[in-house]
Amino acid sequence: MPIDERWDGLSDEDWSGFAKAWVEQLRFGVPDGDRDYGESVTMMNFTARPEQQWKFIVAAVKHAESDDELGHIAAGPIEHLLGRHGDQYIVSVESLAQVDEKFARTMTGVWKYKMSDDNWSRVQAIQSKTTPLRTSDDG
């Protein structure tokens, strides 16, 4: 899919609001008649520039309150970004994981998806140093 330049017009505050709305819908569900932010996140993964996807990821982790929410961020936006733009973002991921325990824990929910073997090894190194997420899928 081509880049949709409308994403370029969002401010940092807009990205934070978008991430917060999505995380809240993960938490509470989508009320009848309300916009489903999940569809917008999927489109963002394919049509926003990687630097904008990164802004969304950082904001979403900030707003997340549960391991389930962090797991959705890991299995969606993070896996997508690293699968398509891992060489550009693996250093940023490693750097943030070193200083932000919540982000590091989020990384334990990431699977290889389309990552290079080198980037996957680097993700596994982060995972090995961090307490894993416990999500409702864990039983």
C-alpha positions as a Markdown table, in Angstrom:
| # | Residue | x | y | z |
|---|---|---|---|---|
| 1 | Met | 0.0 | 0.0 | 0.0 |
| 2 | Pro | 1.3 | 3.5 | -0.7 |
| 3 | Ile | 2.0 | 6.0 | 2.1 |
| 4 | Asp | -1.1 | 8.1 | 3.0 |
| 5 | Glu | 0.2 | 11.6 | 3.5 |
| 6 | Arg | -2.7 | 12.5 | 5.7 |
| 7 | Trp | -0.8 | 10.8 | 8.6 |
| 8 | Asp | 1.9 | 13.4 | 8.1 |
| 9 | Gly | -0.4 | 16.1 | 9.4 |
| 10 | Leu | -0.8 | 14.6 | 12.9 |
| 11 | Ser | 1.0 | 16.3 | 15.8 |
| 12 | Asp | 2.6 | 14.4 | 18.7 |
| 13 | Glu | -0.5 | 15.3 | 20.7 |
| 14 | Asp | -2.7 | 13.8 | 17.9 |
| 15 | Trp | -0.7 | 10.6 | 17.9 |
| 16 | Ser | -1.0 | 10.3 | 21.7 |
| 17 | Gly | -4.8 | 10.8 | 21.5 |
| 18 | Phe | -5.1 | 8.2 | 18.8 |
| 19 | Ala | -3.0 | 5.7 | 20.8 |
| 20 | Lys | -5.0 | 6.5 | 24.0 |
| 21 | Ala | -8.4 | 6.0 | 22.2 |
| 22 | Trp | -7.2 | 2.6 | 20.7 |
| 23 | Val | -5.9 | 1.4 | 24.1 |
| 24 | Glu | -9.2 | 2.4 | 25.8 |
| 25 | Gln | -11.1 | 0.5 | 23.2 |
| 26 | Leu | -8.9 | -2.6 | 23.9 |
| 27 | Arg | -9.8 | -2.1 | 27.6 |
| 28 | Phe | -13.5 | -1.3 | 27.4 |
| 29 | Gly | -14.6 | -2.5 | 23.9 |
| 30 | Val | -16.2 | -0.4 | 21.1 |
| 31 | Pro | -19.5 | 1.2 | 22.2 |
| 32 | Asp | -22.3 | 0.8 | 19.6 |
| 33 | Gly | -22.0 | 3.5 | 17.0 |
| 34 | Asp | -18.5 | 4.6 | 18.0 |
| 35 | Arg | -15.5 | 4.5 | 15.7 |
| 36 | Asp | -13.5 | 1.3 | 15.8 |
| 37 | Tyr | -9.9 | 2.5 | 16.3 |
| 38 | Gly | -8.6 | -1.0 | 15.6 |
| 39 | Glu | -9.4 | -0.6 | 11.9 |
| 40 | Ser | -7.5 | 2.7 | 11.9 |
| 41 | Val | -4.5 | 1.1 | 13.6 |
| 42 | Thr | -4.4 | -1.6 | 11.0 |
| 43 | Met | -4.5 | 1.0 | 8.2 |
| 44 | Met | -1.8 | 3.0 | 10.0 |
| 45 | Asn | 0.4 | 0.0 | 10.0 |
| 46 | Phe | 0.3 | -0.2 | 6.3 |
| 47 | Thr | 0.0 | 3.5 | 5.2 |
| 48 | Ala | 1.9 | 5.6 | 7.7 |
| 49 | Arg | 5.6 | 6.3 | 7.5 |
| 50 | Pro | 7.6 | 4.1 | 10.0 |
| 51 | Glu | 8.6 | 7.1 | 12.1 |
| 52 | Gln | 4.9 | 7.8 | 12.6 |
| 53 | Gln | 4.2 | 4.2 | 13.5 |
| 54 | Trp | 7.0 | 4.5 | 16.1 |
| 55 | Lys | 5.3 | 7.6 | 17.6 |
| 56 | Phe | 2.1 | 5.6 | 17.9 |
| 57 | Ile | 3.8 | 2.6 | 19.5 |
| 58 | Val | 5.6 | 4.7 | 22.2 |
| 59 | Ala | 2.3 | 6.5 | 23.0 |
| 60 | Ala | 0.3 | 3.3 | 23.1 |
| 61 | Val | 2.7 | 1.7 | 25.6 |
| 62 | Lys | 2.5 | 4.8 | 27.7 |
| 63 | His | -1.3 | 4.6 | 27.8 |
| 64 | Ala | -1.5 | 0.9 | 28.3 |
| 65 | Glu | -2.4 | -0.3 | 31.8 |
| 66 | Ser | -2.5 | -4.1 | 31.5 |
| 67 | Asp | -0.5 | -6.9 | 30.1 |
| 68 | Asp | -3.3 | -7.7 | 27.7 |
| 69 | Glu | -3.1 | -4.2 | 26.3 |
| 70 | Leu | 0.7 | -4.4 | 26.0 |
| 71 | Gly | 0.3 | -7.8 | 24.3 |
| 72 | His | -1.9 | -6.2 | 21.6 |
| 73 | Ile | 0.7 | -3.5 | 21.0 |
| 74 | Ala | 3.4 | -6.2 | 20.8 |
| 75 | Ala | 1.5 | -8.5 | 18.4 |
| 76 | Gly | 0.3 | -5.7 | 16.2 |
| 77 | Pro | 2.1 | -2.4 | 15.7 |
| 78 | Ile | 5.5 | -3.5 | 17.0 |
| 79 | Glu | 5.7 | -6.8 | 15.1 |
| 80 | His | 4.5 | -5.0 | 12.0 |
| 81 | Leu | 7.1 | -2.2 | 12.3 |
| 82 | Leu | 10.0 | -4.6 | 13.0 |
| 83 | Gly | 8.9 | -6.9 | 10.3 |
| 84 | Arg | 8.9 | -4.2 | 7.7 |
| 85 | His | 11.4 | -1.6 | 9.0 |
| 86 | Gly | 13.4 | -3.5 | 11.6 |
| 87 | Asp | 16.8 | -2.5 | 10.4 |
| 88 | Gln | 15.7 | 1.2 | 10.9 |
| 89 | Tyr | 14.2 | 0.7 | 14.3 |
| 90 | Ile | 15.9 | -2.1 | 16.2 |
| 91 | Val | 18.4 | 0.3 | 17.8 |
| 92 | Ser | 15.5 | 2.5 | 19.0 |
| 93 | Val | 13.7 | -0.5 | 20.3 |
| 94 | Glu | 16.8 | -1.7 | 22.2 |
| 95 | Ser | 17.5 | 1.8 | 23.6 |
| 96 | Leu | 13.9 | 2.3 | 24.8 |
| 97 | Ala | 13.8 | -1.2 | 26.3 |
| 98 | Gln | 16.9 | -0.4 | 28.4 |
| 99 | Val | 15.3 | 2.6 | 30.0 |
| 100 | Asp | 11.6 | 1.7 | 30.1 |
| 101 | Glu | 10.7 | -1.5 | 31.9 |
| 102 | Lys | 7.1 | -1.3 | 30.6 |
| 103 | Phe | 8.3 | -1.2 | 27.0 |
| 104 | Ala | 10.8 | -4.0 | 27.6 |
| 105 | Arg | 8.0 | -6.2 | 29.0 |
| 106 | Thr | 5.9 | -5.3 | 26.0 |
| 107 | Met | 8.7 | -6.8 | 23.8 |
| 108 | Thr | 8.2 | -10.2 | 25.5 |
| 109 | Gly | 4.9 | -10.4 | 23.5 |
| 110 | Val | 6.6 | -9.9 | 20.1 |
| 111 | Trp | 7.0 | -12.9 | 17.8 |
| 112 | Lys | 9.3 | -13.1 | 14.8 |
| 113 | Tyr | 6.7 | -12.3 | 12.1 |
| 114 | Lys | 8.8 | -11.0 | 9.1 |
| 115 | Met | 11.9 | -9.9 | 11.0 |
| 116 | Ser | 15.4 | -10.7 | 9.8 |
| 117 | Asp | 17.2 | -13.4 | 11.9 |
| 118 | Asp | 19.6 | -10.7 | 13.2 |
| 119 | Asn | 16.8 | -8.4 | 14.4 |
| 120 | Trp | 14.9 | -11.4 | 15.9 |
| 121 | Ser | 18.0 | -12.4 | 17.8 |
| 122 | Arg | 18.2 | -8.8 | 19.2 |
| 123 | Val | 14.5 | -8.9 | 20.2 |
| 124 | Gln | 15.1 | -12.3 | 21.9 |
| 125 | Ala | 18.0 | -10.7 | 23.9 |
| 126 | Ile | 15.6 | -8.1 | 25.2 |
| 127 | Gln | 13.0 | -10.8 | 26.0 |
| 128 | Ser | 15.6 | -12.9 | 27.9 |
| 129 | Lys | 16.3 | -10.0 | 30.3 |
| 130 | Thr | 12.7 | -9.2 | 31.1 |
| 131 | Thr | 9.7 | -10.6 | 33.0 |
| 132 | Pro | 7.2 | -11.9 | 30.4 |
| 133 | Leu | 3.7 | -10.5 | 30.0 |
| 134 | Arg | 0.9 | -12.5 | 31.5 |
| 135 | Thr | -2.1 | -12.1 | 29.3 |
| 136 | Ser | -5.6 | -13.6 | 29.5 |
| 137 | Asp | -4.5 | -16.0 | 26.7 |
| 138 | Asp | -2.0 | -17.6 | 29.2 |
| 139 | Gly | -4.9 | -19.3 | 30.9 |
